[in-house]
Each structure stands twice: as C-alpha cells, then as structure tokens.
Amino acid sequence: MLLKRKVRSARTTSKQDHERIFLEGPRSRIREFLFSLSVLFEFIRGFRMLHFVGPCVAVFGSARVTEDSEYYRDARNMGSSLAKLGFTVITGGGPGIMEAANRGATEATGFSVGCNIKLPREQSPNRYMNKWFVCKYFFVRKVLMFKYSNAFVIMPGGIGTLDEFFEALTLIQTKKILDFPIVIFGKDYWEPLMPLFHQMIAKNMIDATDLKYVLFTNSLDEALQHIKQFALSKYEERRKKTFHRFLALGE
C-alpha cells in the first residue's frame, strides 16, 4: 500500500512539474517536441470548438465577485445587452464576473461560451454556457480569446484581467489587430490607470492614438455604442462568410 502511494505521488508530482517547468528553460529535445505536439493539439481542439460560435465579444473580470455585488449585476447586464446586439458572449468560463456575463447572455437567449483554464482554484466552469473549452496553457487560451473576439469588455478584476487588457493594448499599438474596441467598465475602480496613461503620453512613451479604441465608462449605453461603432461592421462582414461543418473533425 505504501509503495502504491509513493508511485501515485510520484506520478502526480511529475505531471504537475511538467506543466510548471516548461517555461523555466531548455529540456531534452524529445520533451520539447512532445510539448509542442500537446500545444498544437490543444490549439486544434480550440479552433474546432469555437469555429462556429459566431463573432464574439469577450468579457473579463474577477472570479472572486459574488452574486450580490454591483460588479456582478453590471456584468450580467452587459452580457444580456451584448447578446441582444447579436454577439456571442465569451468569457474565461469561471465564476464571478465571468459567470455573470455568461448568465446575462443566456437569459437574453443569446449564445454563451467559455474558454476555461485548469487552475488549483477559482476556475471551475459556470453553468451558464452553451459550450466551453478547457485549456491547459494560458497562452493558448489567450490566443483563442483574441482570435474569436471583436471587442473586449474589461470589468473590475485583478492581475489576470489587467494582463488581458494590456495584451490587447499591445496588439492594437503594434497593428496586430485592427479596429478593436476595448471598454473599461467601472471608472471609479479603474481610475488609478488614468494618471498612468496620461504620464505615458506626456513622456512620449506611447502616442495618444494608441488609446483611440479604449473607452472608460460607467454607462452601459456608452459601452454598447462604442462596440457598435468599431466592431459591428466587422461582425456584419463576417456574417457573410459561410463555413461548412465537417463531421470527421467533430464539428
């Protein structure tokens, strides 16, 4: 019995170490090759799952927000309003604000999807999604969220939410994505960012046009208008494209 426990513990540790150390430097060629295949397979599964969900708007925010929070209520209203515009609402698929946005979309009879991530805490899939995909790797999740989104809505959140926001700003600044609106919802919560951006502009670290597509607001109507202005035309154009499903690919 003791030997079995040791073997099981060793296997668990090995699996955890594989996911933890892959960014910590070189490994054997075969390990790097097998890891690359694992990443490729995860990308393909994500592409197949999200290929037919329609143009999306991604909503980001804290997983720690409870249902009685005003932030939860705002995210729920946002999800509902985006669904009524005809967008699929995509989130990280977890609890808190992610759940609220998915819930709002579902209640508005819209399509609601999630791109979840395997974490020790906070990231169990919520129950308000039509489809969801579980990633092992953060960078795969991030690519999928950007690839299938026409806009981002940044609700109050923590480090992960800031990561998505600044990644979007970087891709906008470097012209890797075009006409991509970002709504920062909750001016009181996000107010500390404003002096930082003003200082960056004043010190010529960024150009004012880098923030052209960013809207700070407390107004749901302003947020929706901003998304309509920049994202709706792309949405209408993509609706003209017809993709055929292949059963052999699990579509």
C-alpha positions in Angstrom: 0.0 0.0 0.0 2.8 2.4 0.9 4.6 1.6 -2.4 1.4 2.3 -4.4 1.0 5.7 -2.6 4.6 6.6 -3.4 4.1 5.7 -7.1 0.9 7.7 -7.3 2.5 10.6 -5.6 5.5 10.5 -8.0 3.1 10.4 -11.0 1.2 13.4 -9.7 4.4 15.4 -9.0 5.7 14.5 -12.4 2.5 15.8 -14.1 2.5 18.9 -12.1 6.2 19.6 -12.7 5.6 19.1 -16.5 3.1 21.9 -16.5 5.1 24.1 -14.1 8.5 24.0 -15.5 8.0 24.1 -19.3 8.8 27.8 -19.3 11.8 27.5 -17.0 14.4 26.8 -19.6 15.6 24.1 -22.0 14.7 20.5 -21.7 15.5 17.4 -23.7 14.6 17.5 -27.4 12.0 14.8 -27.1 10.3 16.6 -24.2 10.2 19.9 -26.1 8.8 18.0 -29.2 6.1 16.3 -27.2 5.2 19.5 -25.5 4.9 21.2 -28.9 2.6 18.4 -30.1 0.5 18.9 -26.9 0.2 22.6 -27.6 -0.7 22.0 -31.3 -3.4 19.5 -30.3 -4.9 22.0 -27.8 -5.0 24.8 -30.4 -6.7 22.5 -32.9 -9.3 21.4 -30.4 -9.9 25.1 -29.5 -10.3 26.1 -33.2 -12.8 23.3 -33.8 -14.9 24.2 -30.7 -15.0 27.9 -31.4 -15.1 28.0 -35.2 -18.9 28.1 -35.5 -19.9 30.2 -32.4 -20.1 33.4 -34.4 -18.4 36.8 -33.8 -17.8 37.3 -30.1 -17.3 40.0 -27.5 -15.1 38.9 -24.6 -15.9 40.0 -21.1 -13.2 39.8 -18.5 -13.3 40.4 -14.7 -12.7 38.9 -11.3 -13.6 35.3 -10.5 -13.9 36.4 -6.8 -17.0 38.6 -7.3 -20.2 37.3 -5.6 -23.7 37.4 -6.9 -24.7 40.2 -4.6 -22.0 42.5 -5.9 -22.8 45.5 -8.1 -20.0 44.3 -10.4 -21.8 41.0 -10.9 -25.0 42.9 -11.7 -23.2 45.2 -14.2 -21.6 42.2 -15.9 -24.9 40.4 -16.1 -26.5 43.4 -17.8 -23.5 43.7 -20.1 -23.8 40.1 -21.2 -27.5 40.5 -21.8 -27.0 43.6 -23.9 -24.2 42.1 -26.0 -26.4 39.1 -26.8 -29.2 41.4 -27.9 -26.8 43.1 -30.3 -26.2 39.7 -31.9 -22.8 38.9 -30.4 -21.8 35.7 -28.8 -20.5 36.4 -25.3 -17.2 34.7 -24.5 -15.6 34.7 -21.1 -13.0 32.7 -19.2 -15.8 30.4 -18.2 -15.3 30.6 -14.5 -17.3 32.1 -11.6 -17.7 35.8 -10.6 -17.9 38.3 -13.4 -17.4 35.6 -16.0 -20.4 33.8 -14.7 -22.4 37.0 -14.6 -21.7 37.8 -18.3 -22.5 34.3 -19.4 -25.6 34.3 -17.4 -26.8 37.6 -18.9 -26.3 36.3 -22.4 -28.1 33.0 -21.6 -31.1 34.9 -20.1 -31.3 37.0 -23.2 -31.5 33.8 -25.3 -28.1 34.6 -26.8 -25.1 32.3 -27.3 -22.7 32.0 -24.4 -19.3 30.3 -24.4 -16.3 29.9 -22.2 -12.6 29.4 -22.6 -11.6 27.9 -19.2 -8.2 27.2 -17.7 -7.0 24.4 -15.4 -6.1 26.1 -12.1 -5.9 24.9 -8.5 -8.7 27.4 -7.5 -11.4 29.7 -8.9 -11.8 28.2 -12.4 -14.5 25.6 -12.3 -16.8 26.1 -15.3 -20.0 28.0 -14.5 -23.4 26.7 -15.6 -24.5 29.4 -18.0 -22.6 28.4 -21.1 -23.8 26.7 -24.3 -20.3 25.5 -25.0 -16.9 25.7 -23.2 -13.3 24.7 -23.8 -10.8 23.8 -21.1 -7.2 24.9 -21.7 -4.1 23.6 -20.0 -1.9 26.6 -21.2 -2.6 30.3 -20.6 -1.1 31.3 -23.9 -3.4 29.0 -25.9 -6.4 30.4 -24.0 -5.2 34.0 -24.7 -4.8 33.3 -28.5 -8.3 31.8 -28.7 -9.9 34.7 -26.9 -8.3 37.2 -29.2 -8.9 35.2 -32.4 -12.6 34.9 -31.9 -13.4 38.3 -30.3 -14.4 41.5 -32.0 -14.1 43.6 -28.8 -13.1 43.3 -25.1 -15.1 44.5 -22.1 -12.9 44.9 -19.1 -14.9 44.7 -15.9 -13.3 45.2 -12.4 -10.8 42.5 -11.8 -7.3 41.6 -10.7 -3.9 40.7 -12.3 -5.4 38.3 -14.9 -7.8 41.0 -16.1 -5.0 43.5 -16.4 -3.0 41.0 -18.3 -5.7 40.7 -20.9 -6.2 44.4 -21.1 -2.5 45.3 -21.7 -2.1 42.4 -24.1 -4.9 43.9 -26.2 -3.3 47.4 -26.0 0.0 45.9 -27.2 -1.6 44.2 -30.2 -3.5 47.4 -31.1 -0.4 49.6 -30.8 1.6 47.2 -33.0 -1.2 46.9 -35.5 -1.6 43.1 -35.0 -5.3 43.7 -34.5 -7.3 46.5 -36.2 -10.4 48.4 -35.2 -10.6 46.5 -31.9 -12.7 48.4 -29.3 -11.9 48.0 -25.6 -14.4 49.1 -22.9 -13.1 49.7 -19.4 -16.2 49.5 -17.4 -16.2 51.0 -13.9 -14.5 54.3 -13.9 -14.2 54.5 -10.1 -12.5 51.1 -9.9 -10.1 51.7 -12.9 -9.5 55.4 -12.2 -5.8 54.8 -11.0 -4.9 53.8 -14.5 -5.8 57.2 -16.0 -2.8 59.1 -14.5 -0.5 56.4 -15.7 -1.7 56.7 -19.3 -1.5 60.5 -19.1 2.1 60.2 -17.9 3.0 57.8 -20.7 1.6 60.2 -23.3 3.3 63.2 -21.6 6.7 61.4 -21.6 6.2 60.2 -25.2 6.2 56.6 -24.1 3.0 56.0 -26.1 1.0 58.0 -28.6 -2.5 59.3 -27.8 -3.7 57.4 -30.9 -2.7 54.1 -29.1 -5.7 54.7 -26.9 -8.1 55.5 -29.7 -10.2 52.4 -29.2 -10.3 52.5 -25.4 -13.4 53.8 -23.6 -13.5 54.4 -19.8 -17.2 54.5 -18.8 -19.8 53.7 -16.2 -22.6 53.8 -18.8 -23.9 50.6 -20.4 -25.3 52.6 -23.3 -21.9 54.3 -24.0 -20.2 50.9 -23.9 -22.6 49.4 -26.4 -22.3 52.4 -28.7 -18.5 52.2 -28.6 -18.7 48.5 -29.6 -21.3 49.2 -32.3 -19.0 52.0 -33.8 -16.0 49.8 -34.2 -17.0 46.1 -34.1 -20.4 45.9 -35.6 -19.2 46.4 -39.2 -16.7 43.6 -38.8 -19.4 41.5 -37.3 -21.7 42.1 -40.3 -18.9 41.4 -42.7 -18.1 38.1 -41.0 -21.7 37.0 -41.1 -21.4 36.9 -44.9 -18.8 34.2 -44.7 -20.1 30.7 -44.9 -18.2 27.8 -43.3 -19.2 24.2 -43.7 -19.0 21.7 -40.9 -17.0 18.5 -41.2 -18.3 15.7 -39.0 -14.9 14.0 -39.2 -13.4 16.9 -37.3 -16.0 16.8 -34.6 -17.8 19.9 -35.8 
